[in-house]
Each structure stands twice: as C-alpha cells, then as structure tokens.
C-alpha cells in the first residue's frame, strides 16, 4: 500500500508544484515527499519532476501519469469503500466547501454519519476555484462551491440552491431603495479575485451604479458585521438559511427589476467516475432535503 500513498503524494506535488506545499497538504515533511517521489520514479523507471529551487515541474512522463494515478486511486477507493456488512456506507471520503457553505456541509455530514457510523469523513475549507482544482486533481472527492464559470469536462456539477444578491445596509440608513443606499454610503466590496466578487462586479456594471469604494474583503460575515457597525453598505448573496432579514441592525434591499435574477449558484462538484459516488450521492440527497434542491 506504500505505492498508493506515493501516488497520492505525487498528485499533491503535481497540483501544488512544490514538495514543501505538497507536504503541508498531505501531512509530510519536505524530506519525506522527496523520498517518496524518488522511490516512485525508481519503481516506475521514469523521471516525473524537474526540480528548480523550490519548484517541482512535471516532466512529459509526469503529465502522462496524472490521469493514470487519479484513475488508479479512484478504482482503489471503489474496492476499499463500498458498504459495511449491514449495508451502511463505510470507508474514507474527503470533502471541501467554501467558507460560507461549511455550516451547510457540516450539518449534512453530521446527519450522514449518524446513519453510517463506519464512514470516515474529512472536511476542508478553501476558495471555490482552489477546491475545484483539488477535486480535479483527486485530492478531494467532492466539494460544495460556487458554480464554476468554465468547468473541466472531467468534472460533474450538480446545482443545489441559488443565493440572490441583495444590498445590505445599516437599519439606521434612511433609504428604501438599493441604489440610494449604495450611492450614499461607503461601499464594502467582496474580493474581486473570487467568483462571488466577480458576480458582484458584473451586477454593479449591469446596473451602472457608481460606488464609493472603501474596502475589499474575502469574508462575507465580516462584511455584514461591518454593516452592523454602520461602516458602510455591501452587495452580497443572501446566504442560504441566513437570518439577516430578522436582524434589527440590518436592512436588506432587493435589486431593481433589471438585476432581480442576479444570484450565485451553490452546488457540488465531483470527478466523473470517482470512487466514492455512493457517498456523494447520499450527500446530495440530504442537501436536497434540507436546503431545497432544484
């Protein structure tokens, strides 16, 4: 089974381009990663990486091995996973979620583990695009993310629910229209490097609303807290099951008709034919029950 562990490490190095970063992801020292990659190269009789300082760049043989390694590990997981003797789900599965979906995923995983005690689930958080890359590279079995703009053909996307964009303003601000709230206050922007931030930017452009830029953060709940403190206003997706509408310190203002359909789609992304589809199918069913699957 050492070779299987080496293949997992190989995929981590291929994904991160560094023995050090790969080691941090798989829980190994840089020296251990280096040892495993030398051993794998010796066993396969081919050079997989070119080293340049801290970088590890795939050779042509390394590129050819990536899909083979993913397929091998998926096949192993299908053999190793399956169900316990009583028919319950069993084995290990690795899942990811963007920060705003961690509560959703945690609730669903908790419910699933109550039904399937032999299921070993590891959950990781990250940015949507990074998680999608980790799924494609075989580091994660599936992830709850914002819908990718250009998904790989090797990935399957299953939508779960939409989160409409709304302007969130302090309750003390004497306005009734979203446009007026944005015009009169400092604008608290979500990170434009992220899918959600780009959706916000596209929506503002469509509405042709000028904004008084103040700050930019990659943290939805922090932006909402700043609104509570009357620092400014923001434009964000209304998180599924969020109780912002009941918060006396906040006012939620809908967008005008021409942008009323602006929303981000949340769903599950997974590789085609991966080894733990039994688990991801059960997770999707629970998500649909709890969060209004489409």
N, C-alpha and C positions, 0 to 999 in steps of 0.2 A: 504493500500500500504506500510505501515511500514515494514511488514514482507518481502516483496520483497527487500526492501533496506537492511534489515538484512541479507538476503540470499547473496546479492552482497558483503556485508562486510565479511560474512562467507567465501566466496570463496577467497577473498583477504587475509584473515588470513591463510586459508589453503595453499595458494600459497606462502606467504612470511614467514610463521612460526613465526610471531611476531605481537602482537597487535599494536605496535608502527609503524612498517613498513607498515602494512596494512592500518593504519590510514593515513599515509602520502600519500598512493596511492589513497584512496577514499575521502580524504579531511576531516578527522575526527580526533579528539584528541584521545589519547590512552584511556582516561576515557570513551569517547563515544563508542569506539569499544568494550570495556569491558562490558558496559551496554547493548549494542545490543546483544552480544554473550550470556550474562546471560539470557536476555529476550527470545532469540531464544531457548536456552536449556530448559527453563521453559515451553515454548509453546509446544515444541516437546517431552518433558518428557525424555530427554536423554542427557548425557554428551558428548560434541563434542570435547573438547580440554582438554589436561593435561597441566597445567602451570608449568614451571620450570624456575624461574628467568624471563628473558625477552622472553623466548621461549614459543610458543604455539604449542603443538604437537597433531595432530589429534588422537582421540581415534578410536576404530574399528567402532563405530557408526558414527563418523565424516567422516571416509573414505567412508562408505556406502552412506552418504548423498551427497558427492561431485557430482557424476554424476546426481543424482536426482535434485540437485539445479541448475546445468547447464541446464538440460532439462526444468525445470520449467521456468527459466528466458528466455530461447530461445522461449518457447511457448508463454510467455507473450509478448515478442518483436514482434512475428508474429502477435499477436492480436492488439498490440499497434501501430505497424509500418504501413505497407501497403502503401496505396496511398491516396493522398488528393482527394477531390471531383472531381477535374478536371483530375484525372488520374496520376498526378505527384507523384514522390516519396516523402515521408514525414516521420517524426519521427527522433529518435536519433540513431546514429551509432558511434562506437569508432574504430579508425583505428590506426595502428602503421607502422613505417618504420625505417629501419636503416638510419643512418645519410646521407649516400651518395644517398639515394633514397627519401629524404624528398622533394627535389625540384620537382622530378617526381610526387610524391603523391600530393603535394600542387597544382601543375598545373591541375592535373586531378580532384581533389576535387573542385577546383575553377570553372572549366568548368561544373562539375555536378551540383553545387549549382546554377549556372546561369540558368540551365534548370529546377531545382527543388527547388524553394525558401523555401519550408517548410521543407527541410532536414536540420537537426542539426548534424553536423559532428565535432567530436573531434579527433584531431590527436596527437599522441605521438611518440617520438623517443626512440630508445634503441638499444641494441645489438641483433643480429639475434636470438640467442638461447633463450634469455630472452623474446623476443617478441613472439616467437613460444610457449613458456610455458604460456604466458599471454593469447594467443588465446585459447590454450587448456583448460585453467582454466576458460574461459568465461569472462575474464576481457577485452578483445578486441574482436571485431567481425572478424577482419582480419588484416593482416599485409603484407607489402612488405619487403621481406627478401631474403638473400642468400639461395639457396636450402638446406634444412636440410639433413644431412647425414643419419639420422635414424629417419624419421618422424613417429609419432604415427599413429596408424590405425584410430584414431578419427579425424585426420586432412586431409584435401584435399589440394594438392599442384598443382597450375596452373602456368606453366612457362610463362614468358613474353618475356625476351630477354637475350642474353648472352653478357658478357663483357670479351673480350680476354685479357690475361695477356701480358703486354709489359714492356720492360725495359725503364725507363725514365732517361735520362742523361742530364747534362748541355750542351747547344749548344756549349760551348767553349771546350768541351772534344773532342780531335781529334781521334775519333774512328768511325768505320762503323758497327761493329758487337756487338750484345748484350753481348756476352761472354767477349769481350775485355773491354767493359765499366764496367762490374761487377768486372773484375779482377784488374783494375787499380784504382778503387775508393773506398772510404768508403761506406759500404752498409747500407742503411736506410731501416729498415725492418718494415713491418706491423705486429702488435701484433699476436703472435702465439697462443694465447688463443682464438682467433676468427676464424670463419670458413674461412675467406679470408686469414688470416695469415697462416693457416694450408695448404691451397691450394698453397700459395707461397712456403712454405717449401717443400711440395711434389714435386713441379715443379723443384726447385733447386736440390733436391735429384735425380730426374729422369735425369736431365742434368749433374749431378755430377760436378756442379760448386762450387768451394770453394769461400767463400765470406769473405771480410774484415769487420766484424761486427763493427758497430759504435753506432747505437741507434735503439730503437724499440718503435714504437708509434701506438696508435689506432686512427689514423686520416689521411685519405687518402690525403685530400687537404693540410694538414700541411706538410706531406712528400713531396708532389710535390713542395710546396713553398721552402722547404729546398734545393731541387734540383735546383730550380731557383737561389738560393743564392750560388750555387756551393759547397754545403756542402758534397755532395756525389751523389750516384745513387740509384734507387729503382726499385723494380719489383712489379707492381700493375695491377689490372684490369683497362682497359681503360673505364672510366665511360661513360654510355650512354649519348650522346649529349655533352660530354666534348669537349672543343676546344683546348686541349693541343697541337694538331698537328700544330695549327696556331700560337703558342706562340714562338716568336723568341728566347726566353731564354731556350727553351727545345728541346731535340731531342728524338723522340720515335723510339725505335729499336725493330723490331719483333723478336720473339724467333725462334730458328732453327727448322727445319722440325720435329724432334722427339718430340717437345713440342708445335707445332704450334696450336694444338687443346686445349691447356690449357686455360680455361675460367671459370668464375663463372656464374652461372645461377641465374637470378633475377626473382622472381615471387611472387604470392600471396598465402598466407597460411590462411586457414579458417577451422572452425569446420564443420564436416559433419552435415547437417540438422540444422544449426543455424538459428536464427530468422530474419536476415537481408540479406538473399541471394539475394533479389531483388536489394539491393544497391550494393553489391559486384559484382554481375553480370554486372551492369551498369558501375562500375569502371573498371572491366576487359575489357569490350568492348572499353571504352575510351582509356585505356592503349594500347590496341592492335592497335587502330587507330593512336595514337600519337607516339608510341615507337616501332612499328614493332613487334607485337605479332607473335609467332611461330606457 
